[in-house]
Amino acid sequence: MTAPITSLLVANRGEIAVRIFRTARALGLATVAVHSDPDADALHVRSADAAVRLPGAAPGDTYLRGDLLIEAARAAGADAVHPGYGFLSENADFARQVLDAGLTWVGPPPAAIEAMASKTRAKELVRAAGVPLLDPVDPATATPGDLPLLLKAAAGGGGRGMRVVRDLDSLKESLEAARAEALSAFGDDEVFAEPYVERGRHVEVQVLADAHGTVWALGTRDCSLQRRHQKVIEEAPAPGLPAALRERLHSAAVAAARAVSYRGAGTVEFLVGADGRPCFLEMNTRLQVEHPVTEEVFGLDLVALQLRIAEGEALPSTPPEPTGHAVEARLYAEDPAHDWRPQTGVLHTLDVPARVRVDTGFTAGDTVGVHYDPMLAKVVAHAPTRAEAVRILADALSRARIHGLTTNRDLLVRSLRHPEFAAARLDTGFYDRHLDALTAAAPDPALACLAAALADAAPAADAPLAARLGGWRNLRSQPQSRRYTVAGTAYEARYAPVEEPGVRVLAASPEAVTLEVHGVRRMFHVKRNSNTEVYVDSVLGSHTLVPVPRFPDPQDRTEPGSLLAPMPGTVVRVAEGLAPGSTVTAGQPLLWLEAMKMEHRILAPASGTLTALHAVTGRQVEFGALLAVVQEEQP
């Protein structure tokens, strides 16, 4: 029996650190956070009993520094380390450092991490254990008959270093790009190729193992709805699997765990083809982002079980029986309609109805920065049936108030309500087929603009009595109006008198406006962010309005052909040979920016000549920074 844990350091940040601290407190443990400089006031720091600074901002200087994390544990008196997910959670050397320092490691044995760290070595290992696999393809000898191919980084995950190749002419370039991204993300440029399964399902099995020979298979999860090979919506159990297939996946996952003498929580991931044939993808030797859906279905706290296993406790011989269905949606600060572009800035409001579970690393007023993943929260619903869980989650997200940043909230709601998802027709090509429809323009904001104008003109509750007695009249008088822009489009709201056909004002205050719209009463909630933005939420949709000043300031002009940074980030690559005077063609990738764990290509806006190049590999740039200028060739 290992010595009991008394103080736990979480070698991570954000929502997973907050979530682990929640369980640690419930178990009576002291908690220790670590933080980079941008995270000094983050929620996970505020949630811990003690916090230790990791000087710097970039992950390589902070959360990826095992030596600093060990020093932090010693300084704060922690006797155990939980790695969360990401960062060093699947780093065998860090696990050894923790153990060598005399601390308890809340994770699998270093040897098990090492065995599964390389996807190529892991496949060899599980093949010997009888787990079904996709046969690898040697890129050097690939033929048209091998297409399409999926290139994958051998180390790491999260969609980094992955490329789909559909023609041999692009194979060389895709390999180079995948290797460069893998090296940047994981410090290892090994990439392998395997057949790309069109319209496959991403199904995984949660395993939990103790040091006494017990291995649990805690059901299945479906994680097929993905963007850029990163999961967006997950659920448990995976719907529609035949009983024989489900049992086969459970058996294969347990065999994989036993093959490496696994201990703790882990996930074995499979790709299930349209023919129902499962193939092993990888084993993640850590807690998964989507672990809450398994917790909800089985009524377990996986973090509590991780801690107890680390202390040497034995699991019961069998897990509890699952009940109902759970669905999780990842709420990101990103713009799905513009290449999933990550967003940064202040999160003014994050208010989700209480009937769902919300795991988050943010509260209202926190800043979403450039250095880390843009996930704001995981929102989870559990109900007796899948249909109920999906309906509850979609409704909660639609009623949530999220102000200050563009998010994927509308995409999530529309995804959950899409006929294919409702019918559980799931595969990894969902967003390839439906993204345009799912990111269509929001409902007409005319009523939202009217509500904002009425709220702006309404007297506050503490205003003089004469002002409050004035009330609202739908009578003709001197017209008054307010102008706003919504997503770049200008709108004018005439509110005294109201000129929207079929609309009557029933009540108005600075925070809420009630309108009768063609006989139907509607409530609009209004919140201002100083004088820069107005947020209007109702069952008709949510809108961010920018008031137009009566006398707008003149706008600076930007030189035609200028390429501006679409988000803050780091220049990770410049096209080979690119220099002022280079000839470029429209759509040609010129630069690669990395922001929030994602890589973004900056393309030539037109064919012509590069007249200026300000981007330098390794340099950090701010939003709107001038990267390059392309002078368009004249017809």
Disulfide bonds with the S-S distance in Angstrom:
none
